[in-house]
Amino acid sequence: MLSSPKSMPTRVDLDGLRVLVTRPPHQAGHLCDLIAASGGHPVRFPLLAIRDLSANPAVQARLSRLAEYHLAIFISPNAVRFGLAAINRHLGLPSTIKLATVGRGSALALEQALGRAPDIVPTEHYDSEGLLALPALQQVSGQRVLVIRGEGGRELLTDTLRQRGATVDHLEVYRRKCPVPDVSVTEWLDKTDIITITSSEALQNLMALTPAAQRTQLLTKPLVVVSERTAALAQALGFHHPVIITKHAADEAILQALIDWTHRKLTEA
C-alpha cells in the first residue's frame, strides 16, 4: 500500500535555497510546505491552469457504458481527481473494473480517494513506457480499456494497447492551458536559485511567458524536472546547466533532488 509521509522534514537541508514551484495552484501546496520545512524558500509561479471537464455531457455519455470496461487507467493525479468526480456524478465505480495508474502520485491520489491502491502501477519508470512493460498489460487482446486523462497528450499508451488487441477509449476530464500569471517572470527571475518543472508543457509555457530580453538569464537557471522527455526539451531549448531528473514525480522526490543539489553546491563551495 502506498502512503504519504507522516511528518515534514525537520533538518534544514536547503540552506535558504529559493525554489520556483510551478505546479498548478491546487497541487503546489504540499511541495511548498516540504521546501519551507527543509529550510528553503518556495516561490509560486503556476505554469499550468487546469479546467475541470468532469461535468461535460460527452464525459457523462461515455460513462454510461463504464461497466463494460475491464480496465481504467488514470494518467495523472488530475485524472484521478476529475475522473472520479465524473464517475461519482454518474453511477459510481463498478467493482468489476481494474484500476491502473501511470505514476506514484496518481496511485497515492487514487488510494486516498478510494481507500484502495490501484491494481496495476509501475514499481519504477513511472511513465507510459513503464506501465506498458508490466506483465499485466502484455495480454490484453479482447479487453476494453478506458484511459482517463486530460485533453491531448501522448498516444503511446493508447496506440500500444490497441496493437496488443485491446479496445481503447478516452475519457478526457480536464483541459490544460497556459495561465495568465499574477506577476511577470521578470519579478521572480532574480529572486530564485532553481526552477522545478513537472511537465514538458509547463516548460514550454515558461518559455512563452518569458520576455525575449530575459530569456538569456532564464537559461542560466538550474532545472529540476520529473522525466527524461522534459530534460531533453530543456537541453534543446538551451538551458546551460545539466538538468536534474528526479527518481519519480512525487513531491518528496522533487524535494530530495533539491536537497542533493544543495549539498553538492555546498561541498563545491
C-alpha positions, 0 to 999 in steps of 0.5 A, a space after each residue: 500500500 502506498 502512503 504519504 509521509 507522516 511528518 515534514 522534514 525537520 533538518 534544514 537541508 536547503 540552506 535558504 535555497 529559493 525554489 520556483 514551484 510551478 505546479 498548478 495552484 491546487 497541487 503546489 501546496 504540499 511541495 511548498 510546505 516540504 521546501 519551507 520545512 527543509 529550510 528553503 524558500 518556495 516561490 509560486 509561479 503556476 505554469 499550468 491552469 487546469 479546467 475541470 471537464 468532469 461535468 461535460 455531457 460527452 464525459 457523462 455519455 461515455 460513462 454510461 457504458 463504464 461497466 463494460 470496461 475491464 480496465 481504467 487507467 488514470 494518467 495523472 493525479 488530475 485524472 484521478 481527481 476529475 475522473 472520479 468526480 465524473 464517475 461519482 456524478 454518474 453511477 459510481 465505480 463498478 467493482 468489476 473494473 481494474 484500476 491502473 495508474 501511470 505514476 506514484 502520485 496518481 496511485 497515492 491520489 487514487 488510494 486516498 480517494 478510494 481507500 484502495 491502491 490501484 491494481 496495476 502501477 509501475 514499481 519504477 519508470 513511472 511513465 507510459 513506457 513503464 506501465 506498458 512493460 508490466 506483465 499485466 498489460 502484455 495480454 490484453 487482446 479482447 479487453 476494453 480499456 478506458 484511459 482517463 486523462 486530460 485533453 491531448 497528450 501522448 498516444 503511446 499508451 493508447 496506440 500500444 494497447 490497441 496493437 496488443 488487441 485491446 479496445 481503447 477509449 478516452 475519457 478526457 476530464 480536464 483541459 490544460 492551458 497556459 495561465 495568465 500569471 499574477 506577476 511577470 517572470 521578470 519579478 521572480 527571475 532574480 529572486 530564485 536559485 532553481 526552477 522545478 518543472 513537472 511537465 514538458 508543457 509547463 516548460 514550454 509555457 515558461 518559455 512563452 511567458 518569458 520576455 525575449 530580453 530575459 530569456 538569456 538569464 532564464 537559461 542560466 537557471 538550474 532545472 529540476 524536472 520529473 522525466 527524461 522527455 522534459 530534460 531533453 526539451 530543456 537541453 534543446 531549448 538551451 538551458 546551460 546547466 545539466 538538468 536534474 531528473 528526479 527518481 519519480 514525480 512525487 513531491 518528496 522526490 522533487 524535494 530530495 533532488 533539491 536537497 542533493 543539489 544543495 549539498 553538492 553546491 555546498 561541498 563545491 563551495 
